[in-house]
Amino acid sequence: MSKRNSNADRFRKQAIAGDLEEPVTEARNLARKLGLEPYPVNYWIIDYDEMNELIAYGGFQSRYPHWRWGMQYDRQQKQGQYTGGKAFEIVNNDNPAHAFLQESNTIADQKAVITHVEAHSDFFANNEWFGLFTDGRADEEQVNAAAMLERHARAIDDYMSDPEIDRAEVEKWIDHCLSLEDNIDQHKVFERRLDVEGPAENVDEDLAEKLDELELSDEIKGEVFDDEWLEKLEEEGENVTFPEEPQKDLLAFVREHGKQYDGKSERAVEMEDWQRDVLDMMRAEAYYFAAQKMTKVMNEGWAAYWESTMMTDEAFAGDDEFMNYADHMAKVLASGGLNPYSLGMELWEYVENTTNRQEVLERLLRVEGISWRNLAEVVDFEDVLAALEPPEAIDVITPETLDELESVPDAWVDEAALEAARDGEIDLERYPWKVLTYEGLARRHYSLVKPQHRGFLARVSQNELERIGRYLFDDARYSSVEEALDDVEFTAGWDRMFDVRESHNDVTFLDEFLTEEFITENNYFTYEHSKATGQFHVASDAAEDVKKKLLLQFTNFGKPTIAVYDGNYNNANELLLGHQYNGVMLDLGQAEETLKRIFELWGRPVNLLTIVKEVNEHDVEVAKRRNREPEPEERGKLIRYDGHEVTVEDVPWEEVEHLAADDVDYDTKPEEWLA
C-alpha cells in the first residue's frame, strides 16, 4: 500500500471514529442507567480483511503461529463471499474490553454494535464463570488476556525460531495439546501450573519396601509417590489409586505426569522444557476461553436483549436509522440452526416476564376475596394490563412535558438531570432517558404491557397459580385490585435478570428456565436420524425430551466428558481414561485419532473405556417392517493405542458400569451457588 493510500485509510478511520464518539459515550451512559456495569471498552475501526483476521484469531490481534488461524481466516472470508454472512463486530473479554467495528457498517449498524458490546462487557465483568479464570491469580487482579496471549505468541515464535528446535515439531506439539483443549475442569478456579520434580534420587527405605511390593516402575515412584502417599497406603492397604479421584483436567495431568515418546529408542523420555511450557500456555488459553464457550446462549442473548432495549425501546436508533436497524436485528435473530442470539434473547425475556407475572399475581392473591382458585374468574386481566401501562409523564418525555414528571414517584426521576434538561443542557428529543432513574426506566419499559407480551399474564396455568398462592406467608392484604397493583415492584424482572446473569452458565440457565411453558409456546421439538429409514425425522415435542437434548448439546461445551481414571494402568505406566457416558456414544473414529495425539503427550500406551450402542442387522430389518426404531444394546469397549496400532475389544459390563450415569449428569454447580 502506498503512503498516500495509507494516510487516506487512517484519515477515513479517524473520521468514522469522530462520528461515533457521541454514540459511544451515550450508549455507555444509557447502559449504566439501565443497571449494566460493563468493563471500560476501547473501540477500534477496522476494515473487512482486518475483521476477518480478528475473527480467525478469536478476537485478538496477536496469537501464536499456527495453521489453524489461516484455515479459520479462509473459512470466514468464504462465508462472507458465498453465503452473504457479515461480521458486524467482535469484542473480547478483557479489562478494558476491546471492540472492533467494521468501517463499512452503516451508522445504524454501528450503534447496534456499540449497544451490543456494552452488554457483552457487562456480562464479562459480572458473570462468576468468567471470574474463575482470574480468581486464582493473586498477582493479576483483573483480566489482561491480550497481554497473556501476546506473551504466548512471542514465546512460541521464539521456540519456532530456535535453531535447536524443529519448527514442525513445535506446531505438531501444539496440535497434540489442542486435541485436549476442551478436556479441562471448567468448574474449578484456574490455577497456574504445578512444578513437578523429576524422579526422586533417594527414597526412604520403608517407602522403597512398600513400592517394591507393588512392583511399580522407578518412573512412577519418582513422579507421584511421597510420604503423604505412603501414609494413605498404610491406612488403606494397596487400594490407593493414582489419581485418587477421576481427574477431568487432562491437560494438567499430562503436563504434570506425561512424557514424550522417543521414536528412535521406542520409549518414553522426559519432555523438553519448551514442551511443558507450550502445554502450560495451551492450558491457560483453554481456561480463558472456557467461560465464553460455557455461556454462549446466555451472553449473546443478554447482549441482544439490551441492544434491543436501547435501540428500539429507547430509540437509540434515530428515525432515519430504525428500518436499517430492524433489518439488521431480523437477520441476526433469524439465522439458521441453533441460534444462540434468538434462543438466548427469548429465554431472557421469559425470565423477565415470569418474574414480573409472579410479582403481579402475588399482589392480586393478597386482595380480599381473591384466591388461586377463583382469580381467573374474578379478575379482568385486560383491566390489570391497563393499570400497568406506564404513566404518560414518563412514556412521552419532551421539553414541553417536563413539569408532568412532578406527578410521578421521586424514585423514578433523576433530579439533577431534570434540572439540566430544564436549562437546555440535555437533548430530550434524542435522549429522554437521561431524566429517569433505573426505577423509572423499568416502569417505562415494563415487559407485561409490551404488545408482543400482552398475553403472558393471562396465560398462567392453574397449577402455577396454586404454586404461588400456597407459598404466600405474609398477612399483607389489599381491599382492591387497584390498591394491590399500586404496590407492584416494577424492577422485579430486571432485578431477577441481573441476579441470574451473575451465577448461571448455559447448562444451568437452560435447566432452570427451559420450562414446559417456554418449549410449548416457542414450538421446540427434537429430531433424530432413523436407523430404520436412514432419514431424519421429528422424534418428540415433549418438553422433557427437548430439554434433555438441548442440555446435552451444552454440557462440557457439547463435547464428551473424559476423565483420567488411572495413571498406572495394568501397573505398566499406561494411561486409562474413562468416557463418562450419558446416553450419547463417542464417535469411535475421532476417539481413536485423539488417543494417538494423547499418546504423544503421555509417551506410553493410552487406553479409553467407553460404552457404545450396538444394533444388529436382524433387529434393523424387523424394526423397518414394524415401522419403528430398533432397540440398541449398550456394551463396554476398551480402545487402546500403543504407538503402533489401535485395538478395540469388548469388556464386561462391570468394568464400565461406573461410567454410566443413573440420570443425565450435566456437571453443574451446587444449587446454593446459583441465584
TATA-V681313 format. One record per helix or strand of 2 or more residues. SS is the DSSP state (alpha for helix, beta for strand). FROM is the first residue (numbers start at 1). LEN is the number of residues. If there is no record, write none. Layout:
ss->{SS	SS}
from->{FROM	FROM}
len->{LEN	LEN}
//
This chain:
ss->{alpha	beta	alpha	alpha	beta	beta	alpha	alpha	alpha	alpha	alpha	alpha	alpha	alpha	beta	beta	alpha	alpha	alpha	alpha	alpha	alpha	alpha	alpha	alpha	alpha	alpha	alpha	alpha	alpha	alpha	alpha	alpha	alpha	alpha	beta	beta	alpha	beta	beta	alpha	beta	alpha	beta	beta	alpha	alpha	alpha}
from->{3	41	48	67	89	97	107	128	145	167	205	218	227	250	260	267	273	296	322	340	375	381	392	399	410	415	432	438	447	451	462	481	492	506	516	526	536	543	562	574	588	606	617	633	646	653	657	671}
len->{31	6	9	16	4	6	20	7	17	12	10	7	10	8	3	3	22	18	13	25	4	8	4	9	3	8	4	7	3	3	9	6	12	8	6	4	5	16	8	6	15	9	9	9	6	3	3	3}
//
